[in-house]
Amino acid sequence: MWSVLWAAVRSKAPYVTFPVAFVVGLVGYHLERFLRGDPPPAAEEEKSISEQREDRKLQEIAGKDLTKVVSLKEKLEFAPRAVLNRNRPEKS
């Protein structure tokens, strides 16, 4: 008789545990909200990380003269020798 009872409990467990878990979660949610109180209203929505990064980059380049850039010829001097000077003749 016990084996039939346990088999029935095992097969009907999801139908019993879901409503119980739902009620426990609902009560816990409302109890926590009651104890903590309502959250303060947000004055302004927070910017995302990417928006903050873009704003910071714009502020960094705001005072710079963007027309003065390093030429590609000068940039090549800082590249690794093994890659760029392999097939290029030496400077005289």
N, C-alpha and C positions, 0 to 999 in steps of 0.2 A: 504494500500500500504506500509506503514511504517513497519508493522509487517512482511510482506514478505521480505522486504529489510533487516531487522534486523535478520531474520531467515537465510537468505543467507549469511550474514556477519558472523554470529555465526558458521555456518557449514563450512565455508571456512577459518576461522581464523587461523588454524594451517598452512595452505598453504601460508598464507600471512605473518604471524609473524616469521616463521622460516627463510626465506630468509632475512627479515629485521634484525632479531637478528644476523644472520650470518655476514652480511655486517657491522653492528655496531661493533661486536666483532673483526672482522678482521681489521677494521680501527683503533679501539682502541689499539689493539695489536701492530700494526706497528707504531702508533703515540707514544706509550709509549717506544717502543724500540728505536725510533729515538731520543726522548727526553733524555733517560737515556744513550744511547750509547751502544755499544757492551760490553758484560761482558768480564772482563779480562780472558785470557786463564789460566786454572788451571795448575799449575806447576806439581802437583802430586795429584793423586786421594786420597780423604780422606778415612781413614780406618773406617770400621763400628764400632759401639759401642762394639759389642762382640769381635772384633779383638783387640780393644784398651784394653778391660778388660783382655783378655788373655795375651797380652804383659805386662801389669802391673803386673799380677800375676807371670809371668815368671821372671820379674825383682826382685820381692819381694823374691822369693825362690832361686834366683841365688847364694846368699852368704850363704845360710843355709846348714847345714849338714842334709841330708834327711834320714840318717840311724838312727838317734837318734829320736825315737818316744816314746810317752807315752804308757805304756802297758795298756791293756784292764782292768787289775785288778785295776790299779790306776784310770782309767777313771770311773769305777763303783762307786767310792766313791763320785763323784760329781753329781750323778744322784739323783733324788728325793727319799727320804726314803719310802714314801708310796707305790711306785711302786715296787722297787727292794728288799726291805727288808721284805716284807710281808711274804714270804714263806721261807726265808733263815734263818738258825739259827744264833744267835748272835755270834760275834767273842769273843774268850776268851782271 
